[in-house]
Amino acid sequence: MTPSNPFTKSISLKAYGIHSEQVHYQLTPEDLHELTLEKGMGKEASSGALAVNTGEFTGRSPQDRFIVKDDITKDRVWWGPVNKPFDPDQFDALYDKVAEYLSEREVFVRDCYACADKKYQLGIRVITEYPWSNMFAYNMFIRPTEEELESFSADWIVLNAPGFLADAATFGTRQHNFAILNFTKKIALIGGTGYTGEIKKGIFSALNFLLPVFHNTLPMHCSANVGPDGDTAIFFGLSGTGKTTLSTDPHRRLIGDDEHGWTAENTIFNFEGGCYAKVINLSQENEPEIYNAIRKGAILENVFIDDKGDVDFEDISITQNTRVSYPIYHIDNIQEPSIGKNPKNIFFLTADAFGVLPPISKLTPSQAAYHFISGYTAKVAGTEAGVVEPIPSFSACFGAPFMPLHPTKYAEMLSRKMKESGVNVWLVNTGWTGGPYGVGTRMKLKYTRAMIHAALKGELGLYSYDTYHIHSVFGVAQPRSCPGVPTTVLSPRATWNNDEAYYKTAFKLSNAFRENFVKFESYANEEIRRGGPQRYTF
């Protein structure tokens, strides 16, 4: 096919060292969809969505993420296993090799923005080897108007070359794939992996450094929505805990499903222009908004699709991390622009596979800071080789792989903003009840939705002994009743019918919390340290 280009602006990549004779600029998603099919890189699902396989990598590779250590970053970044330093000279050599590689190939260029609030907006030029990677950028970043494109200026460059395999010994990478941020040159360099999440998380990681350091704005790995009265709710959580599902609510307007900033002016803005949702076990009954967003223009990743084009969302033969990306306008009920005011409620989502945390509980400011720094969820049996029972998983600030600064920097900003705005903070367990994974059952989505709606409407009552019970291990306040939820469900201990087993498991988890927090204690103040659970010696 001959791609159509509705924009008159032409583009040269010579300034980036790329001399390809086939440069496609700002192609429509329809053209990118068709090119992907023509090149045999994907299939069309019966819904009209494009289905692709990302290849060797079906998720991010945190061990292969680096930050160039230079004058901007050397004294600011929290260096260690999460933020690995990369030599500037080796970056230059690797960049030149990737540019040389792309010079010999057909490339796709997209100009777009990050940050819905124009005061913080970042111009991004995404240069990709594959058409569907460029379509992902169309879906996930904010789409400029034709008028904006005429005067577009790129603040950051993303170079994405899945087919380029680095020689680790030559370039200083760990292996052949890499994702590297260079804050001096304002480049995100990605190679050796087709997983599209590296593109969006590269820019997210950059903003997680730039916004707090230079703009006094808190970056957050969260979803957000707005109620009929203009109140904003924020949902923090790691992958699989329900950020996208619970924020996509027919009764509230969606701001965004994954990445936001909280400004000094007390507004919340989306970094992105689309959604990137997990689709494992997706059903129209439980998640109609996401299910119906999977149509022409959406990209399904690593799903099983039969000869008729039908998708089996329960099939995990490729990966459990099956995904869909779509532009935010695929959701009917959205906030335009993607900015909210008046934040009133924050929800920390955790999929507790031990089944001991309450399905919903109210946190004090010190508990909120402690749980934010901890960022708890759990791995369950079968998700990874060798995992035979639940394993605690902690990711600081509910997004450690994307946080260049020390976690306490973000926690202090959040704590200050919570106090200034008088926001309510809730811990929500979307995981197991009635016992741990393998014994109990997953919390029903309808109950979780009912508890969140009750919290948003102020129906869980003011804190008092009559309305709340203090959890004897974690010290959080769990409501005694909630509209639409059986009373027994609200007490995790009551669902077990075995007090000894329950408390033994609860203390096992509380000890894991405290052991994880040791590395933060010297940085955390006394108020934050008081927010932790009890310790017990067996």
C-alpha positions, 0 to 999 in steps of 0.5 A: 500500500501507499500510506496516506499522509494528511500532513504537509510537513516533511521530516528529515532525521539527518540531525539524529544521524539517521539517513533512511530513504524511507521515512514515514511521518505521522501516518494515520493509525489506519495506515499503520494497521494496514502496513502491519498486516501487509508486512505479516507482523500482525493479525486483525481480530474479529473486533477490528483490533490489531493483534501483534506478538512482541517477540522474545520480551512480553514485558519490561526488562527492569534489569536492562534499564539504565540511566546515563550518569552525568552532571545532571543525574550523578548527585540526584538519582538514587543509584542501585539495582533499580537505577543502573548507571550507564557511561556517557561515552558508551551511550554515544557509541551505542546510539550511533550504532542504532542510528546506523541500523535505522538508516538502512531501514524503513522508519516511522516518525511520530510527533506527540506530547506528554502531559495534558496540562500545557504548563508541563507539556513535553514534546516527544518525537518517537522514531520506530522501526516497526509500524505497530510500535508507531501506532502504539505511540499514537494510542498512548501519547497526546495527539497534536492538532495539525496546527500544533504540528506545524510549529512542533518542537521535540523536547525528547527523542525516543529511538525504538529499534526492536531488531537491533541486538547490542553486543554487551561486551562492546557497549556495556549493556547487560545483554542484547536488549536495553532501555537507556535514558540520557537526561543531558541529550534528552533521549530514550534509547530502546533496542532488542525488545519489541515490548511496547511498554518500554516506550511509554515507561521510558517517558514516564521515568523521565517525567518522574525525574523532571517534574519533582526536580524542576517543577515541584510536581509529584509524578504518580503511577496511578489512575484517576477519575472525576465524579459528578461533583468534580471530586478527583479520585486517585488509584495507585497500584502495581500491575494486576491490582485493578488500576485500569478496571476500577478507574474506568467507571461509568459513573465517573469520568476517566482522567487516565489509567496509569500515569499522572502528575499532582501539581502545586496548584492541587490539580491532577493531570494525565501524562498520556493520551491512551490506556494500556490495560491487561486483558487476562480473563477480560470479559464484557460482563465484568469490564464492559468499558475496556472490552468495548474499547477493543475495536479498530484502532486498538492494539492487542499484544500477545493474545491467542487469536484463532483462525476466525479472529476471535481472541481467547482472553483466558489463554496465557500460552504466550504470557500472563501479561496480555495487553491492549492499548487504545486511545483514551477516546475509545472510552465513552465517559472521559474527562476533557482535557485530562485534568482533574481538580479537588482530589478527595480520595486516594486508593492504594490497591493491592492484590494480597495473595495471603488473604489477610488484609481487609478488603478496604481500610482507612489509613492515617497519614503515617500509615499512608506514607508507610504503605506508599513507600512499601508498595505491596502486592503479591506474586501467586503460585504459577506466575513464575517458575519456582513460585509454589506459594504466595510471595510478598512483592514490594515496589516503592511508590507503587512504581519503583522501576520508574522512579529515578529519585529516592522513594522517600522524596516522592513519599514526602511530597505525597504526604505533604499534598495529602495534608494540604488537601485533606484527602482520605486515603484507603487501602483496598485489597483486590486479592484473596479472601477466606484464605490464601491463594489456593485456599480462598477465593479472589475478592469479587469485583462487584464487592470492591466496586461497592466499597470504593463507591461507598468511600467516594460517597462518604457512606463509610462513616466518620471514624469511631469505634462504632463504625470502624474496627482497628486491625490487631496486626496492621493497625488499619481501620476497617469499616464494620459495614458497607452498603452492598457488601456482606458484613462478614466479607469486611473482616478478613479474619472472619472469612477464614474460620481459623483464627490461629492460621489467620494470625500466623499468616498475618504476622508472616506478612507483617514481618515481610513489610518490616523487613522490606522497610529496613532499607528505608528507615534511615531516610524516613522520619518517625511519623512514617516509621510509626505507620508500619504493622506489628512485628511478631517472633514465632 
